[in-house]
Amino acid sequence: MTATGMRRLVASAALVFATLAPIAAPVASASTGSSVAVTHSASLPPGVTYDASVHPLAKPSASRQAKVNAVLKVAQSKLGTPYVWGHNEDRGQYGFDCSNFTSYVYHHALGYKMSTASRTQAKSVGWTVPVSQMQPGDLLIFNNGSHVGIYAGNGRMIQEGGGLGKVGYLPVTPNSYWGKHITAVKRMF
């Protein structure tokens, strides 16, 4: 084999590995409610690519706590930003809708590029974990993707809209409105 042929073979193998590596990541089963510990370290969640053009607050190799801190810092920096359907500040527009907000937060906090559609986030983004294992930084799905938010800890989420008309905190405790409407929890790191 020539040197050029060898370089092409190595490049092809690297492309196949990069494409299949996220598929091989472990997944916790929400349907069985198993208590399998899910660790994803530096691997990207399903439905996400890494955007090297941004300078996220936390790199893929950062600790879980550094990633939580980054997600909450970016989300909190947008407190009070008004709800505007279809808007995303990454596109130079002022305001967000719920799924554009979550996409923006993960993009600037962690460098993640993901869908800005809430139903696609519900179906295709993140590793599904049982509601009982919800942790700060998790993507929360409501009514099968009609609404999304980010778990902030202490029984609260930070989200856009959701009756507030702006970015703010709402309870997701079991007896709260939003707590009764959680349909999935997605682990994002």
C-alpha positions as CSV (number, residue, x, y, z in Angstrom):
1,M,0.0,0.0,0.0
2,T,1.3,3.5,-0.9
3,A,1.7,6.2,1.7
4,T,-1.3,8.1,0.2
5,G,-3.4,5.0,0.4
6,M,-2.5,4.5,4.0
7,R,-3.4,8.1,4.9
8,R,-6.8,7.6,3.2
9,L,-7.4,4.4,5.1
10,V,-6.5,6.0,8.5
11,A,-8.7,9.0,7.7
12,S,-11.6,6.7,6.8
13,A,-11.2,4.7,10.0
14,A,-11.1,7.9,12.1
15,L,-14.3,9.1,10.4
16,V,-16.1,5.8,11.1
17,F,-14.9,5.9,14.7
18,A,-16.1,9.5,15.2
19,T,-19.5,8.6,13.7
20,L,-20.0,5.4,15.8
21,A,-18.4,6.4,19.1
22,P,-21.5,8.3,20.4
23,I,-23.7,5.3,19.5
24,A,-21.7,3.1,21.8
25,A,-22.2,5.3,24.8
26,P,-24.0,3.6,27.8
27,V,-27.6,4.5,28.3
28,A,-29.8,4.2,31.5
29,S,-33.2,2.8,31.0
30,A,-36.0,5.1,32.0
31,S,-38.7,2.5,31.3
32,T,-37.2,0.0,33.8
33,G,-36.3,2.7,36.4
34,S,-33.0,0.9,36.9
35,S,-30.5,2.6,39.1
36,V,-27.6,2.1,36.8
37,A,-25.1,4.8,37.2
38,V,-24.6,6.6,34.0
39,T,-21.3,8.3,33.4
40,H,-20.4,9.9,30.1
41,S,-17.2,11.8,31.0
42,A,-16.0,13.5,27.8
43,S,-18.3,11.8,25.3
44,L,-21.0,13.9,23.7
45,P,-24.7,13.0,24.3
46,P,-26.8,11.8,21.4
47,G,-28.1,14.5,19.1
48,V,-25.2,16.8,19.9
49,T,-22.1,17.9,18.0
50,Y,-19.3,20.0,19.4
51,D,-18.9,23.5,18.0
52,A,-15.2,24.3,18.1
53,S,-15.9,27.9,16.9
54,V,-17.3,29.0,20.3
55,H,-15.4,29.3,23.5
56,P,-17.6,27.5,26.0
57,L,-17.3,28.0,29.7
58,A,-16.6,24.3,30.2
59,K,-14.7,22.0,27.9
60,P,-15.9,18.4,27.1
61,S,-13.2,17.1,29.5
62,A,-14.3,19.3,32.4
63,S,-15.6,17.8,35.6
64,R,-19.4,17.2,36.0
65,Q,-19.5,20.1,38.6
66,A,-17.7,22.5,36.2
67,K,-20.3,21.6,33.5
68,V,-23.2,22.2,35.9
69,N,-21.7,25.5,36.9
70,A,-21.3,26.5,33.3
71,V,-24.8,25.6,32.3
72,L,-26.4,27.4,35.3
73,K,-24.1,30.5,34.8
74,V,-25.1,30.9,31.1
75,A,-28.8,30.2,31.9
76,Q,-28.8,32.7,34.8
77,S,-27.2,35.4,32.6
78,K,-30.4,35.4,30.6
79,L,-32.9,35.8,33.5
80,G,-35.6,38.2,32.5
81,T,-35.1,37.8,28.7
82,P,-38.5,37.9,27.1
83,Y,-40.2,35.0,25.4
84,V,-40.3,35.5,21.6
85,W,-41.4,32.4,19.6
86,G,-38.7,31.2,17.2
87,H,-36.0,33.7,18.4
88,N,-32.5,32.7,19.4
89,E,-29.8,35.2,20.3
90,D,-27.2,33.1,18.4
91,R,-29.0,34.3,15.2
92,G,-28.8,37.9,16.3
93,Q,-32.4,38.0,17.5
94,Y,-33.4,39.3,20.9
95,G,-35.3,36.8,23.1
96,F,-35.9,33.1,23.0
97,D,-38.6,30.5,22.9
98,C,-38.1,27.5,25.3
99,S,-36.1,25.2,23.0
100,N,-34.0,28.0,21.5
101,F,-33.1,29.0,25.1
102,T,-32.0,25.5,26.1
103,S,-30.0,25.2,22.8
104,Y,-28.4,28.5,23.5
105,V,-27.4,27.6,27.0
106,Y,-25.8,24.3,26.2
107,H,-24.1,25.9,23.2
108,H,-22.4,28.7,25.2
109,A,-21.8,26.6,28.4
110,L,-20.5,23.4,26.8
111,G,-20.0,24.1,23.1
112,Y,-22.9,21.8,22.1
113,K,-24.8,22.3,18.9
114,M,-28.2,20.7,19.0
115,S,-31.7,21.1,17.5
116,T,-33.6,24.2,18.5
117,A,-37.0,22.3,18.2
118,S,-38.4,21.1,21.5
119,R,-39.9,17.9,20.0
120,T,-36.6,17.0,18.5
121,Q,-34.8,17.7,21.8
122,A,-37.4,15.4,23.4
123,K,-36.8,12.5,20.9
124,S,-33.2,12.8,19.9
125,V,-31.1,14.7,22.4
126,G,-29.3,13.4,25.5
127,W,-29.4,10.2,27.4
128,T,-32.8,9.4,29.0
129,V,-32.6,8.8,32.8
130,P,-35.4,8.2,35.3
131,V,-37.1,11.3,36.8
132,S,-35.9,10.0,40.2
133,Q,-32.3,10.5,39.1
134,M,-32.8,14.1,37.9
135,Q,-29.6,16.2,38.5
136,P,-28.7,19.9,37.9
137,G,-27.9,20.5,34.3
138,D,-30.3,17.9,33.0
139,L,-32.6,18.8,30.1
140,L,-36.2,18.5,31.2
141,I,-39.0,17.5,28.7
142,F,-42.6,18.3,29.4
143,N,-45.7,16.9,27.6
144,N,-43.6,14.9,25.1
145,G,-41.7,18.0,23.9
146,S,-44.3,20.7,24.2
147,H,-42.0,22.5,26.6
148,V,-38.4,22.1,27.8
149,G,-36.2,23.5,30.6
150,I,-33.1,22.9,32.5
151,Y,-33.0,21.4,36.0
152,A,-31.3,23.9,38.4
153,G,-31.5,21.8,41.5
154,N,-33.6,22.2,44.7
155,G,-36.8,21.3,42.9
156,R,-36.5,24.1,40.4
157,M,-35.9,24.5,36.7
158,I,-34.7,27.5,34.7
159,Q,-36.6,28.0,31.5
160,E,-38.1,30.4,29.0
161,G,-41.8,31.1,28.9
162,G,-43.7,28.4,30.8
163,G,-46.3,31.0,31.9
164,L,-43.7,33.6,32.9
165,G,-43.2,35.1,29.5
166,K,-39.5,35.4,30.2
167,V,-36.5,33.4,31.4
168,G,-37.1,32.5,35.0
169,Y,-37.3,29.7,37.6
170,L,-40.3,27.5,38.1
171,P,-40.9,24.6,40.5
172,V,-40.7,21.0,39.3
173,T,-41.5,19.4,42.6
174,P,-43.9,16.4,42.4
175,N,-47.0,18.3,43.2
176,S,-46.2,21.4,41.1
177,Y,-47.8,22.0,37.7
178,W,-44.6,21.4,35.8
179,G,-43.6,18.5,38.1
180,K,-46.8,16.7,37.1
181,H,-46.0,17.2,33.4
182,I,-42.4,15.9,33.1
183,T,-42.3,13.2,30.5
184,A,-38.5,12.8,30.2
185,V,-35.2,13.8,31.8
186,K,-32.2,13.9,29.5
187,R,-28.7,13.7,30.9
188,M,-26.5,16.0,28.9
189,F,-23.1,15.2,30.4
